Amino acid sequence: MTGGSRLVGEVRVTGAKNSVLKLMAAALLARGTTTLTEVPDILDVEIMAELLRRLGCEVGHDKIEATVEITVPETLEHRADYDLVRRMRASICVLGPLLARCGQVDVALPGGDNIGSRGLDMHIDGLERMGATVSNEHGYLIASAPVLHGASVWLDFPSVGATETIVMAAVLAEGVTIIDNVAREPEIVDICQMLVEMGARIEGIGTSTLTITGVNALQPVTHRTVSDRIVAGTWAVAAVITGGDITVRNANPEHLRIALDKLTTAGAEISTTDDGFRVIMSERPKSVDIVTLPYPGFPTDLQPQFIALNSIAEGAALVTENLFEARFRFVQELARLGADVRTDGHHALVRGVDRLSGAPVESTDIRAGAGLVLAGLVAEGVTTVYGASHIDRGYAGFVEQLTALGASVQAQG
């Protein structure tokens, strides 16, 4: 890409990557055909679709209509192989539904983004409290439970993955399961709402405590995926970093309250619309401190984008990463563009510079890739982002949308 263009226009956000993959897994809980709408055309959806096919499902993905149809048989396979799981960490989300449906499950220990440790201890502890026997053998997590029963579970940390696993196991368990200190992200609310539509009994949705009364069976449904707040937030930062004017459609500004407030502090003018929000920037941004926290705190998935913004902002900013210890790895690449970033543990001090200079850089994960692209949009000369396949896992039609907004960017290879 060649930097220097001011981005102007409209973009429409589709369903959330961090929700749709879990919704696809949740479909395993009901025999019959479940249809998901607002499905993003991203690589991870294709990987999850192939995983479900290997489990015995029929999966159709209409990219034009942005829908996925999943037909689940009466009898499912229960093994998620390494060749798929290593490509996408979200594959672990089949653990709960397969255990609930089949009474046993073998899931390869996951791979995914290289942003730090994300252990499965809370998943395992929750399932064991519900009566499962869990072991780790030859690189696979193996769980069995002829009957799952209700239990009281306290999560040491409001883990999104552990919340999803335990909820999806609990909806078909015997009795009542109470989960305290659960994740409250909009994507958690989305999956709980879909499960309720399927016939699950869940109380406390959107709060830190969920009470789940198990039922005998669930029914397939048609469900609209919640919009992707991280993609919407990325476009908001793109408007600010390029001094642009972008209207983001099909987005919920309430899901981005803190991030948008930070952009307002940076100098942006932000207004809500009928189905999203508009971001206008007419001056050099001011630096903003951020501290990542579980929802409703500042999202870790927007941290790289804000570091890119701070790298060209007026002043200095302190960025504190509380969720993933390796999230700062990408600043080494950002430094190749001339950014002044110093890291110490889970803190990064970003001093804004007058200009960045184009250079070849390497993306190490989805959000790092997005952050490097944003930096490249304002760097002088040409920036080439390698490892763009990471970006494709989270951003549908990213190059096409950037081009439509006026960026000078093209895909290679």
N, C-alpha and C positions, 0 to 999 in steps of 0.2 A: 504494500500500500504506500501511497505518497501522502504525507501529512499536509495539513494546512487548510483543509476544506471545512467550512461551517455546515453542520448538519441541520437541515430544515425539512420538515414534513411530518407525516404520520406513520406510525407503525402499529400493527395489531399483534398483541401477545396471545399465544394459544395456551393450552392447559399446562400445568406445572409438571416438569420432569420429576420432581421430588414427590409428586402425588400419583401420577398416572402409572408408574411402575408398580407401586404398592396396590393400586386399584386393580391392576391386571392380576396380581397375586391373589387379591381378595376374591376374585371371580372363582377361584378354585374351591371356595367354600360352598358353592351351590351348583348342583347338576342342572344343565341346560345352557342357554345362550345369554350371556351378559354383553351389553353393548356400552362402550365408553365413547363419549363425544369430546370435542376439543382436544384431541390427542395430538401432541406435537410430532412433527416428522423429524425425529432424531434417531441416531444410531441405537441408543439404549432401548428404545421401544422395539426395534427389530431383534435385539439380543433377547429381551424378555419374551417376545413372541416365540422365538425358537426354543427357549427353555420350556415354555408352556406346551409347545408341540411335542417335545420329547417326553413330557409327563402324560401325554395322551390326549391333549386338547386339540381342537381345530381352531386356528386363529386366522382371521382375515383382517388386513389393515388397508383401509381405503384412505390413501394419502390426500386425495382431492377433497373428500368429505370430512377428513380429519377424524375418522372413527376407527375403532377396533372392535371386532366381534369375536368373543371367546366362547366356544361351545365345549362345555366340560362334561366328560362322560361319568357314568356311575362309578367306574373303577379307575383309579389314577395310578400311574407309576409314582414312585416316591424317592427317586434319586436325581439330584441336580449335579451334573458332571462339572469337573474342573475346567474344561475347555471353554465353557460359557461363563461360569461363575467368576473366573479369574479376570474376565473382561469387564465385569460390572458388579460392583459391591452390592448393589440393590438386590441381586439374586438371592441374598440371604433372607429376603422377606417372604420367600415361599416356605420357610421353616414352620411358622405357626399354622398356616392353613393346611399344609400337608400332614402335619402331626394330628390336627383336629379331624381331617377327613380320613386318613389312612391308618392312624395309630402308630405310624412309624415314618421316619424320614432320614435320608442320607444327603447332606448338603456339603459340597466342597467348601473348605474355608475360603472366604472371598478375597478378591483383589480390588481393582478399581483405582481411584485417584491416589496419587502418592503425596498425601498431605498429613500423614501421621497415624498413630495408633488409634484404632476404633475397635476395642475388644468386644467380645460377645458374652462376657461374664454375666451381665444383667439379663440378657436373653435366657441364658441357661438357668440362672437362679430362679427366674420367674416360672419357667416351664417345669423345673424340678419341684417347686412348691405346689404345682398343679398336678403332680403325680407322675411326671415323665422321668425316664432314666436317660441320661445324656452322657455320651463319651466322645472322645476325640481319637479316631483311629485312621492311620494312613492318610492324613490330610483331609479327612471328612469329619464333620460333626454328625454324629449318629444319635438319634433320639427315638424312643419308643414309649408309648403310653396307650395300652388297650382302652383305658378310660381316663379322660382328663376330668378333674374335679375343681370346683371353685376354691380360691385361696385368697389370702391377703398378701399383697406384694408391695414392697416399698422400693422405689428406684433410688439409688444413691445419687443419681444425676438424671435430669429430665431428658433421657436419651430418646430421640425420635425412633430409631430402629428397634430398641427394646420395647417401647410403648406399642409399636405396630405389631411386633411378634406376639406379645402377650395378649393384646386385644383380639387378634385374629384367632388365637388358640382358645381364648375364653368364651367366644360367642357360641361355640358348640360344646362347651364343657358342662358337666353336671353341676348345678348349684350356682352360687354367686361368687364372683371374683371382684375384689376391690383393689385397684391399683392407685397408689399414692405417688405424688411427685412426678406425674406424667408430663411428657412434652405437650405443648399447647399450640404448636405451629398450625397455620391454616391448613396445611396438608394433612395433619392429624385429624383436624375437624372434618376435613373432606372425606377421609376414609371411614370415620365413625358414622358420618351421615349416610354414606353409601351402605354401610352394614345395616343401619337402621332401616333403610329402604328395602333391604333384602330380608328383613324380619328379625334382626338382632334387637336385643333389649339392652340399651346402653344409656346410662344416666350420667350427667355431669360433663357433657361434651363441651369443650372449650375451657374447662376449669382444670385445676391441678389434680383432681381426684375423679377417677372413672369407676362406676359401679356397673358391672356386667352380669346379667342373669342369663345363663346359658339356655339355648333352645335346641330342639331336636334336629331342625333342618332350616336352611335358608333357601330363598328363591332368587333366581336371576333377575336382573333389573337393567334398565337403561339409565346411565348416570353421566352428568356433565362434569368434566374435570375442572377443579378450581384453577383460576388463571395463575400464571407463573410470576410470582412477585419478584423473583431474582432476575429474570429476564427484563421485567418492567423496570426494576431498579437500575439495571445495566444501561438501558436506554436513557433513563433520567440522567445518569452520570455522563453519558455520551453527549447529551445536550449541553451540560455544564462545561465539560472539559474542552469542547470545540466552540464555545460561545454561540451555541445554536438555539433552535426553537423546534422542539419535538413534542407532538401530541401522541400519547400512548393510549391505545384503545384496548378494551377488554381487560382492564387492570383495576384492582381495588386499592385505592390509595391508603385505606385504613391498614392494610397489610404491610405498608411501607412507612408508617407514620414517623418513626425515628430517622430513617434514612432520608426521607424527603425534608424533614426538619433540618437535618445537617446540610442538605443542599441549599436550603433557604439561608442558613447561616453563612454558607460560602458565597452568597450573593445572588442566587437564582430567584426568579419570580415563578412561583408554582401555583396553579389554579386547578380545581377539579372540573371535570366534564361529566356528561351523562353516563359515560361508560369508562372513565379513566381519569387522566390528568394531563396537563400541559406544562412543560418546563421551558422557560425562556432565560437565556443568559446573555448579557451584553457587556460584561467587563471581565477582567482577570479574576478568577475565583480566589477567595480567601481560604487559607488552610483551616481544616476542621479536625479536632481530636475525635477518635472513635474507640469504643471498647466493645468487643464482640461478646454477646451473651445469648443464652437460649431465648427463644421468642417469649415475650414481646420485645426483647432487647435487640440490639443491632445485629443483623445476620452476618455470620462468618462468611457466607457465600458472596457478600458484597464487599468484603474487606480488600481484596486485591484491586477492585475497581476504584475504591476510594484512595488507596495508596497511589495509584496512577494519577488520580485527580490532584492529590496533595503534592505530587512530584513537580507540578508546574504551577502550583498555587502561590499566593503571596504569603510569606511567613513560614513557620515550622509547625508540624503537627506530631502528636504522639499517638501511635496506633497500638492498642493492646489486644492481643489475640488470646482468648481464654478457652478456646474449644479444640483447635488442632495445632499441635506443636510444630508441625512442619509447613504450615501455611506460608511462612515467610521465605521459603526457598526461591520463590519466583523473583524476589527483589534483586537477586544476583543478575538475572536477565534484564530487569528494568535498569539496573546500573549501566548495562551496555549501551543504553540509549542516553546516558548522561544523568540519570536521576541520582540524587544525593539521599541515600537511605542507609541508616545505621541500625542494626538489630542487636538486641541484648535480651536473650531469653525470649519471653513472650511479648516484648516491647519492640517497637520500631519507631525511630525518630526520622521523620521525613522533612527535609528542608527543600522548599520549593526553589526551582531554578528558572531562569528566564526562558530557556528553550531546551528541548530535547533534540537529539540527532539520530536519524534513522540508522538502523543496524540490523543484522540478522539476530533473532532471538529464538529461544526454544520454550514452548508451552509444556508444563509438567502436569497440569490438571485443567479441568473445565474453566474454573473461575480465573486461574492464573492466565490462561489463554485470553479470556475476555479482557482482563486488565492490560495485557500487553497490546492487544488490538487498540484499546482506547488510547494508550500512550502513543502508539504508532500513528494515530489519527492527528496528533498535534506535533509529531516529531518532524524536523526538517529533513527532506529527502525521502529515501525509500526504506521502509522497514519490512522485513520478511519474518513472519511468525511460522516457525516449523512446529511440527506436532499438532497441526490444526485439527487432527482427528479428535483430539480431546474436546475442542470447542464444539465440534459437530455433535457430541454426546449431549450437549445441553442447550444449544441454540439452533433452532430450525431456520434455515434460509438466511443465515447471518450475513453472508456476503451480499446476497440479493437485496436485503433490507438496507444495509449500509450504502450500497450503490444508489438505491432509490432516494436516500436522504441526501445524496450529493457527495459521498465519500469516493475517493479514488482508490479502489481496492479490487483485487481479483484473486480468485482461487487458483492454486497451482497443483498439478498432479491429480 
